[in-house]
Structure formats: structure tokens, C-alpha cells
Amino acid sequence: MTFHDFKFHPRLLDGLDAMGFSKPTPIQEQAVPVILDKKDLIACAQTGTGKTAAYVLPILNNIVASEKRHLNTVIIAPTRELAQQIDQQIEGFSYFLGVSSIPIYGGGDGATWDQQKRAMEGGVDIIIATPGRLLAQIAMGTIKFDHVEHLVLDEADRMLDMGFYEDILRIIKELPTNRQTLFFSATMPPKIRALANRILKNPVEINIAISKPAEGILQQAYMVHNEQKEKLIDYLLKDKQFNSVLIFASTKENVKKLDRNLQRLGLKVKAIHSDLEQNERESVLREFKNKQLTILIGTDVLSRGIDVEGIDLVINFDVPPDPEDYIHRIGRTARAATTGTAITFINEMDQRKFFRIESLIGKDVPKMPLAPELGVGPAYNPEARTHSSNGGGGKGKGRNSGKQGAFKGKRRPDQRPRS
């Protein structure tokens, strides 16, 4: 099955094709037809299953086919980080659609509040909001919900754990009763089931298990300070034993900066990001697929769907904010029963993020020691959030800590997969 089987709008399919998305994941394969049929949905789907695209794509398809444009969709998420991630995915998928979205969350300054307010007053197709900030905007009278067709609750179990039950009910009272409600939760305890029964109408139920990284991926991590990251990339690649390298950074700004700095080091590298014209992006991807370009840098939104055979190294320059993104990132290597290497750089502030990744995939990722010429990295101890330094590997509780040099006793980089 491919995304073309869903009969999406041609411009939405153009966006999926440009991003390299071809085959839907199991949650997408099951959820998209339900959403296109305007039915309510309750889906038990953990991170790593592609759940965001499962609801974003059919909603975008509905919006682009509408004759009148208005606030169409409200997505509620527990944290600002998740709201930002969802907004970034919408931006990527709607590249050819002209669909507008904005994340609404607290913690920003007055300028952020004003920007959100102006967007609401000026009109937007989709809002992605944390419950508290959305209620604040409602109290200001800046949002009109008269024509909302879709309500999405993402990570509903986490929102209830954070005490947002009453806030969610208050928000729902503001929405039209004649709407489609989509309910996504990693677990389904009684309180989640009770909320779903209260707000959904004859829902279809879907249960999807998490997919694990391929066995052929050699996963490694390095404890580094931010200023050591680019030097470590140069160290890992200077022997030229990798033919095809994909580097992920978490923001467009980081992608562009890393592109400039690695070019100064003499590496054969290019970046792909939303500031490029479509023909420029296609040209860069074509060079990478044809092995004319060794290193490609990108964000999750524009690069996670790249379907290129023979990528033998994936580097996570930043720890992804969501474990789902980690699985998608490293899944770009070791495709089609081949092998590959995935290396993640972990700074002091990203330790808890990586701990959550290890918990999700059910294994400890070896922490490799830094070469002496790179200096000393922070210790790995996510439970204590330590900022002390040792020889690079760290001795986090219950964690691997620099037992071997890079690739020692493992598959060496010259034992790369077929191109």
C-alpha cells in the first residue's frame, strides 16, 4: 500500500512525494480511512508509530478540499515541545497546500503572546495548543470556534497525568458538538476510557504496538559539550570510510549553521531545509541519492521520510525531543536487511531525553569515550542530571559508560552496507 491509495488531494501527494514518503505505517494505514470517513477515533498508539501524520494528513486533505477557509482544526497537546513538533510536521506536509497553522503555548514573552493573538484574529486553519494557554486565549475572546470540524487530543494519557482533565472539558464546551473527535493515547487506563466515552460518538478503535529499531543498526552515543560536536563529526568522518551520511539537527537554524561550519572543515556536505526552493531541495536530494553528495543535513520534518538505500551512517547532532523521532531518524540506515550505524551526541541538558529514548527502545545505547584530542565530555547520569565531567563515557546509573573505543569490538565503518 502507498499514500496514493488514500486518494489524497494531488497537491498533498506532491508534498509527500517531495519528502520521500511512500508507504504508510500501520497506524496511518488504519487511521487515515477512518478519519477520511468523518468517524470519531480512539487510537492506542505509542510514540514511534507515526501517529501524528496519521491524523494530520487526512485533516490537511479535508482543509485543502474545502471551499471556505476558517479555523478548521484544534489539536490539544500536553507540552509546548509537542505542540511545536506537530506544527513543524504540518508545515512540512502542507508545503504545497497553503494551509496555515500556529502553536499556542505558554512560557514565552509578551511578543509570543501578541503573535499568537494576531494569528488568531487574522485567521488560521489549524491551532496546536497546550490546554492552559488555549483557555487563556479563549478568555481573551480571540478565538472563534464556530466552524471547527476536527478536535484532536494527542497524548491524552499524559495530559490527564498532568492534571488537565477539567481544562480539556472546559475547552470542549466551547467547540461545536457537530465535529469529528480524534483521541490518541499511548495507554488506555480507566480514566482515559471514561474521558473517551464522554467526548466521542461511536468511535472506531485502533491499537498499534511500537516498532523497534532494526536489528542491523549499530547504535552508539557520545557524551559531548556543544562546542565539541562539530569536532567530533570531523573526527568520525576524516577517514572517509562512510559513503553516505545523514545528519539530523533539531532546528532549521542549527541545520544551516552546521552546514556552513562543516563546509569550512572541507567536508562534502549540503543541507536541506524549508528556506530552499522546491527545485533546490530536489536537486540536493538527487545528488545524495546518486552518491554525488556524501553528507546531507536536515531536520526531522524535511528529512525523516527520505527513502535512500545505502545510508551507512546516521548522526543525531541533537537528541530528538521525542523518542518517536529517534526511531524514525536511525531507521534511515540499515534498510532492506542491510546494516548501518547510528550515533547520537548527548549534551548535559539532553540526558533525560535520551534516557526516555532508551526506555522506549528497551536497551541501553553504549556511551563511547571521546578521543583524547577532543577533550573531556560530561558524565551520563540522567537521574541526577549531573553536569560533572569525566573521561567522556560517564557512569550513569545502570548505563553503559565508554567501555570501548569507537567501533572497537563492533562492526567497523569500512564494513558498510551495500550502496
N, C-alpha and C positions, 0 to 999 in steps of 0.2 A: 504494500500500500504506500502511496505517496500523498503529499499535501494536495496535489491536483485532484485526487479522488474526492475531496471535500467540496469541489465546485466553488471555491472561493472566487471573489472578485478578481479579475485579471491583474489589477494593479497591486493587490495584496500578494498574489502569486509571484509577480515580478520582484517584490521585495524579498520574499522567501528565497527565490532563485538566486538573487544577488547576494544573499547572505549565506548561501550554500545549504540551506535547509531542504532536505528532500523527503526523508521518511519520518513520520510522526512516531513519538514514543507511545507506549501502551496507554498512558493516561490521556494523551492527546487523541489517540485513535478512538478511545471510548467516549471521552467527554465532548469532543467537538460536535459530533452529530446530535447529541442531546441538547447542547446549547443552541445550535442552529435551529432545532425544532421548538425552541422557546420554552423548554421544560425546566423546572427547577431541578437543582442537582445538589446532592451531598456526596462529597468525594473524600475518602480517606487516602491521602497521598502524601508521603513524606517528601522532604527535600531530596533532590536528585532524580525526580521522576518527570520533570518538565511541566509541572502543573501550571506555572504562570502562563506559558504560551497556550496551554490547553483552554484557558478562558479568554485570554487577550485576543487571540486570532479570530474566533467567531464573533466576538464583540466588535472588533475593527471591521470585520466583513459586514456586520449589520449597519455600522455607522456610515461607511462609505456608500452603501446602497440606499441610504435614507435621502429623501428629497429635501427635508428641512433639517437644519443643524441646530442643536441645542445641547444643554447638559444631558448627556445620554447615559452615563455610567458613573456610579460611585463605587470605588474599591476601598475597603477599610483594611488596614494592616496594623499590626501591633507596634511597630517601631519606625522611626524615621529612616533607618537604614533600609528596611524592606520596602518602604514607600518609594525611596529613591531608586532602588533596584527595579521595581516594577515600572516606574516612569521611564527608566533608561531602556527597558525592553520594549515598551510601547513606542518610544522614539525610533528604535531600530526597525521594528516591524512595520511602522507606518511611514517609512521613508518616502514612499511614492503616493501616499494617500492624502496628505494634508490634514490629518487628524491631530487635534491639539490635546495636550494633557498637562497637568501640573501636580506635583506632590505638595501636600499641605501637612506640615508637621511643626511642632514646637521646637524650642531650643535655639532659634535663630535671633537675629537682631530685628530692629524696627523696620529695616529695609526689606527683610524677608517677608515680614507680615504685610507690608504695603504691596509688595509684588504679588503675593497670594491674593490679596484683596482686589487689586486691579484686574488680575486674571479672571477672578470670579465675576466681577462687574462687566468685563469686556466679552465674556463668553468663552467657554472651553468645552470640549467634548467629553473629557474624562478627568475626574479628580481621583487622586490616590491619597488617602488621608489617614492619619492616626486619629483615634476617637476623640481625644481631648481637644486637639486643635480644630477638628471639624465642628465640634459643638461650639467652640468659641466663634468660628465664622458664622455659624447658624445664628448665634445670639446677636451678632453684628448686622444680621439681615442681608448679607452679601450674596447668599446662595439661594437660587430658586430651583426647587426640585420638581416642578410641575410636570416635566416631560421625561423624568428619569425612567429608563426602561430596564436597566440592569443594576443589581446590587451584588457585589462580590465581597464575601468575608474570607480573607486569606489568613491562614494560621489561626483559625478560630480558637483552638485549644489554648494557644499561647496568650491570646487576648483575654480569655477568661481567667487564666492563671495570674495575669497581671491586674485583675480586678476591674475589667472594662464591661462587665455584664450589663449593668444599668445604663452605662453610656451608649452601648450598642442599641439597647431597646429605645432609648430616647431619640437616637438618630433615625431608627427605623420608623418611628411615629411620624417623622417629617416627610417620609417618602410616599409616593403613590402606592396604593395597595395593589394596583394592577401593574405588576412588574415581574421580571424574572430574577430569582434569587439563587446565587451560586455560593455554595458553602464548602470551603476546603479546610481540612484539618488533618494533622499528622496522626492523631489518635482520636478515639471515639468513646470517651468515658461518658457516664450517665448524664452529667451536666451539659455536655456538648450535644448529646442526643436530645435532651429536653429543649435546648435552645433551637435546634434544627426543627423539631416538631412544632415549635411555636411560630416560626417565621417562614417555613417552607410549605408549599402546596403540592401534595402528591409527588414528592421528589423521586428522581431516579437515583439509585445508589451505586457507587463505584468504589472498589477497593484495589489499590495498587501498592505493591511492595517496592521498596527501594532497590535500585540496580547498583551493584557494586562495581568498582573499577575492574578492568580486565586483568586477568592473572599475568598477562605478559608485560605489564607495566612495572618497571623497577622504580619505586618511589623513594625519594631521598629528601632531606631538608637540611638547610644550613641556618644556624643562628647568626644573624648579622645586624650591625647597626646600619642605618640608612646610607651613610656615606661609604659603606663597604660593598654595597650591592653591585654597582657598575664594575668595580674592580673584580668582583667575583665572577661576573659574566665574562669579562675579558680573560680571566684565568681559566675558566671552564672551556672556553672556545678557542683558545690560542693555538691548540694543537691541530685545529681544522679537521677533526675526526667526525664531526657531525655534518651531514649533508643538508638537513632540513630541520630548522629550529623555529619553534613558535614561542614567543614571549608574551605573557599576559600581564598587563598592568590594570589597575582598578579604575583609573580615570583617564579621560581624553588628554588632560593636561600632562599626566605622567607619561602617557604614550608618546606625545610629541617631544617632551624633554628627553626621554630615554632615546628616542630616535636620533636626535641631534648629538647627544653625548656619545653614543656607540659609533656613529659615523666618524666622530673625531678620533676614536680609537682605531679606525681603519677597518672596522667590520663591515661586511657586505649586508646591509640592513635597510629595510624600509618599514614604514608604519601605515596602518590603515585606521582611519577614524572618520567621524561624521563631517569634519570640515572639508574633506576631499569631495570633489565632484564624482558622480557615479562612474564616469568613464575612467577617472583616475584610480578609483578603488578597483575596478575590474582589471585594469592594467597591472596593478600591483599583485592582485591575486593570481593573474595569469602567469606572471613571472615566477611567483612562488610555486605554483603547481607544476610549471615546466622546469623547475630546478635551476632557473636562471638567477634566482634570489635565494640566498642561504637562510636569512633570518627575517622573520615577519613579526612585527609588534602590533598588538591590538588590544581592545577591551573585550569584556565578555559579550557585550551587546552585538558588536560587529564581527567578532571572530569565533564565537563559540560554535557556530554552525558550519565552520569550514570543513569541507569533506575532501581531504587531500591524503592520498596514500603516501606512505613512506616518511611521515614526520617521525624522526627518531629521537627528538628531544623537545620537551615542553618545560619552560621555565616560568614559574609563578613569581614575577618580580615583587608583587604584593600578595599577601594572603587574601584570598577572596572573602568577602564579608559573609557569604552564605555557603554552607557545605555543598549545596547543590551545584554552585558554580565551580567548585573544586573538581567534582566528579566530571562535569562537562569539559572543563579545561584539560585535565590529564587524559580524558578519553579521546583527545585528538591524536594521540600516539597509540601504538600497539593495536591498530585497526586491522581487520581482516586476518586475525590469528597471527599477526606479526608481534614483534617485541619492541619496546621503547623505554625511554627513561623520562621521569617527571621529577623535577627539582623545585622545591619551594624555598623562598627566602623568608625568614621569620625575624622580625624585629621585636623590640621589647614590648610594644603595645599590641602586637598581633598574636600573642601566645594563647590567649583564651580562644580566639577564633580558630587557631589550628588545633587546639585541644578538642573543640567541638567537631572538627573535621575527622580527627582520629576516632572519636567516639562514634561518629556516623558510619565510617567505613569498617569499624571493628578491628582496627590494628594500629600498632604504633609504627610511625614512619621513622626510620633511622635518622638520627641527627649526626651529620658528618662534620668532622673537625675542619676548621679553616686552615689553609696553608699558612705557615709562619709569616710569610711576607705580606699577608692580608691583615694581620693584626689579630686582636682578641675580640670575640663576639660575646653577646650576652648569654647568660645561662638559660636553660629551658626549664622553667618551673611555673607552669600556668596557674597552678593552685595558689601560689604565693605571689604571683605577678612580680617576681624578683627582677631587679634591674642591675644585680651584681654581674661581674664578668668572670669568666674563667678561660680555659684554653679554647673555647669555641663550641664544644659539644654540649656542655651543661649537664646537670644531673637532676633533671626534673623527676619528681616522684613517680615511680613506675614507668619511666620513659627510657628509651634508648639514648645514649649520650656519647656520640663520637667514638664508637668502638673501632672504626676502620677509616683509613683514608678514602677519598672519593674513588669509587668503583673497585676498591681492593676487595678481593674475595667475591666480587659480584661479576656480572657481565660487564666487560669493558666497552667503552664507547665505540671502539673500532669493530665490535661485534654488533653492528647496527642492522636494523631490518632492511628488507629489500626495498629499493627505490621504485 
